[in-house]
């Protein structure tokens, strides 16, 4: 009897070249006798170098989706490929290595260590990646310079503003030279002016070729991306390019200076 060929759900040019490709992605949680569906059959390709904003109400599935993209969680069923690799088939050690070396994370709460300097916070991911001491110094200085904080390397988080702390967090996400940045509400704790500063950095990084995926509940922040996704009830209900994209550098020039 001839063998049966199993169709590859990613077997098209767009999927094969994508940074991220998901097919029939489901995630549910069993809470006692109740099963909660967080994702319901999501299909999506994100190409290398895209800047994607993800929106949706609380409970829509967007945070669960980001956790799966960041390899912080696994889907219940379906396929998730990162740069052509099926993540669910990797060992725990391989997933940890992928997460550390290929993906940079930026969080709403900054997640900096309070008793270590900006430089030491930025250096930390390289310790886990076993980067040499000289290389750690070079990369940390380069990353801090890229976000405009070269002169604040020895400052502790308590000595930095919220915007500066977030810039340290962005620098930290860059030091292992990832191809993907995942940002979860990165402007949620910032004022309007500082939010634009942070989005300017993300736009600059995107221009350098990084793929950026950002979760936000703010429509104006989503306008800095090139593509917007909207989740509802565990599904993508909107997927469209940003027509009137905002340029953070130009927007920043129009904002009034904040008084001390």
C-alpha positions in Angstrom: 0.0 0.0 0.0 1.6 3.4 -1.0 2.6 5.7 1.8 0.4 8.7 2.4 2.0 12.2 2.2 1.1 14.4 5.0 0.5 18.0 3.9 2.8 20.6 5.5 0.7 23.4 6.8 3.5 25.8 6.2 4.2 24.6 2.6 4.1 27.9 0.8 6.7 30.6 -0.1 5.4 33.2 2.4 5.4 30.7 5.3 8.8 29.2 4.5 10.4 32.6 4.5 8.6 34.0 7.5 10.1 34.9 10.8 7.0 33.5 12.5 4.5 31.1 11.0 1.6 29.7 13.0 -1.1 27.3 11.8 -4.3 26.1 13.6 -2.9 27.4 16.9 -5.1 26.5 19.9 -4.4 27.1 23.6 -6.8 26.1 26.4 -6.5 25.9 30.2 -8.4 23.5 32.4 -9.6 25.2 35.5 -11.3 22.4 37.5 -14.2 21.3 35.4 -14.1 24.4 33.2 -12.0 24.6 30.0 -11.0 28.1 29.0 -10.0 28.6 25.4 -7.4 31.4 25.1 -6.6 30.8 21.4 -9.0 29.3 18.8 -7.2 28.2 15.6 -5.0 31.2 14.9 -3.2 31.2 11.5 -0.6 33.9 10.8 2.7 34.7 9.0 4.9 37.5 10.1 7.8 38.2 7.7 11.3 39.2 8.7 11.6 42.9 9.3 7.9 43.6 10.0 6.7 45.9 12.8 3.5 44.5 14.1 1.2 45.9 16.7 -1.2 43.5 18.5 -4.4 44.9 20.1 -7.4 43.5 21.8 -9.4 43.7 25.0 -8.4 41.9 28.2 -9.0 38.2 27.7 -8.9 38.4 23.9 -5.9 36.0 23.7 -3.2 38.5 22.7 -1.0 38.0 25.8 -1.3 34.2 25.5 -0.2 34.5 21.9 2.8 36.6 22.8 3.8 34.1 25.4 3.8 31.4 22.8 5.7 33.5 20.3 8.3 34.1 23.1 8.5 30.4 23.9 7.4 31.1 27.4 4.4 28.8 26.8 3.5 26.0 24.3 0.3 25.7 22.4 -2.2 23.0 23.2 -2.3 22.1 19.5 -1.3 23.5 16.2 2.1 24.5 14.8 4.4 27.4 15.6 7.5 27.8 13.5 10.2 30.4 14.4 12.5 31.0 11.5 11.6 27.7 10.0 12.0 25.7 13.2 9.1 23.9 14.8 9.3 25.1 18.4 7.2 22.3 19.9 9.8 19.8 18.8 12.7 21.4 20.6 13.9 20.2 24.0 13.6 22.5 27.0 17.3 23.4 26.7 17.0 24.2 23.0 13.9 26.4 23.7 15.9 28.2 26.4 18.8 28.8 24.0 16.5 30.1 21.3 14.8 32.4 23.8 18.1 33.8 25.1 19.8 34.2 21.7 17.1 34.9 19.2 14.4 36.8 21.1 14.6 40.1 23.0 11.9 40.9 25.6 10.7 44.3 26.7 8.0 44.6 29.4 5.7 47.3 30.7 7.3 47.2 34.2 10.9 47.3 32.9 11.9 44.3 35.0 15.3 45.8 36.0 17.3 44.6 39.0 17.3 47.5 41.4 20.6 46.9 43.1 22.6 46.7 39.8 23.7 49.5 37.5 22.2 50.1 34.0 25.4 48.5 32.5 25.0 45.4 34.7 21.3 45.1 33.9 22.1 45.2 30.2 25.0 42.8 30.6 22.9 40.1 32.3 21.6 38.2 29.3 25.1 37.8 28.0 26.2 36.0 31.2 23.6 33.3 30.5 24.8 33.1 26.9 28.4 32.7 28.1 29.7 35.7 26.2 33.3 36.7 27.0 34.0 39.5 29.4 35.5 41.9 26.7 32.6 41.1 24.3 30.1 41.8 27.1 31.6 45.2 27.7 31.6 46.1 24.0 28.0 45.0 23.4 26.6 46.6 26.5 28.2 49.9 25.7 27.0 49.7 22.1 23.4 48.9 23.2 23.3 51.7 25.7 24.7 54.1 23.1 22.0 53.0 20.7 19.2 54.0 23.1 21.0 57.2 24.1 22.2 56.2 27.6 25.9 55.9 27.2 26.4 58.5 29.9 24.1 56.7 32.4 25.8 53.3 32.4 26.7 53.5 36.1 23.3 54.8 37.3 21.0 52.5 39.2 17.3 52.2 38.2 16.3 54.4 41.1 18.4 57.2 39.7 16.7 57.0 36.3 13.4 58.2 35.0 10.7 55.8 33.8 11.6 56.4 30.2 15.3 55.9 30.9 14.6 52.6 32.7 12.6 51.5 29.7 15.5 52.4 27.4 17.8 50.3 29.6 15.3 47.4 29.2 15.4 47.9 25.4 19.2 47.9 25.4 19.1 44.7 27.5 16.9 43.1 24.9 19.4 43.8 22.2 22.7 42.6 23.6 22.5 39.0 22.4 21.7 40.3 18.9 18.2 38.9 18.5 16.3 38.8 15.3 12.9 39.4 17.1 11.9 41.9 19.7 8.7 41.2 21.7 7.4 44.2 23.6 4.5 43.8 26.0 2.8 47.2 26.7 6.2 49.0 26.6 4.7 52.5 27.0 2.0 51.5 29.5 3.9 53.2 32.4 5.1 56.2 30.5 3.8 59.7 29.8 3.0 60.7 26.2 6.3 62.4 25.4 8.4 59.6 26.8 6.2 57.1 24.9 7.0 58.7 21.6 10.8 58.6 22.5 10.5 54.9 23.1 8.6 54.3 19.9 11.3 56.3 18.0 13.8 53.7 19.3 11.6 50.8 18.1 11.2 52.4 14.7 14.9 52.9 14.4 15.5 49.3 15.4 13.0 48.1 12.8 14.8 50.2 10.2 17.9 48.2 11.1 16.1 45.0 10.2 14.7 43.7 13.5 11.3 42.1 13.5 9.3 43.8 16.2 6.0 42.6 17.7 4.3 45.0 20.2 1.2 44.5 22.3 -0.6 47.7 23.2 -4.0 48.9 24.2 -3.3 52.4 22.9 -4.4 53.1 19.3 -2.0 55.9 18.8 1.0 53.7 19.8 -0.2 51.0 17.3 0.0 53.7 14.6 3.8 53.6 14.8 3.8 50.0 13.5 3.5 48.9 9.9 0.8 46.3 10.5 -2.0 45.9 13.1 -3.6 42.7 14.4 -6.7 42.7 16.6 -7.6 39.7 18.7 -11.1 38.9 20.0 -12.2 35.7 21.7 -9.0 34.0 20.9 -9.1 34.8 17.2 -7.5 37.4 14.9 -10.5 39.5 13.7 -8.5 42.2 12.0 -5.2 42.0 10.1 -4.3 45.1 8.0 -1.4 47.4 7.2 -1.2 50.8 8.9 -2.3 53.3 6.4 -1.5 56.6 8.2 1.6 55.5 10.0 3.1 57.9 12.5 6.8 58.9 12.3 8.0 59.1 15.9 10.8 61.5 15.1 8.3 64.0 13.5 5.7 63.5 16.2 8.3 64.2 18.9 9.1 67.6 17.4 5.5 68.8 17.8 5.2 67.9 21.5 5.6 70.6 24.2 8.4 70.3 26.7 7.3 69.0 30.0 8.0 71.2 33.0 10.1 69.7 35.9 
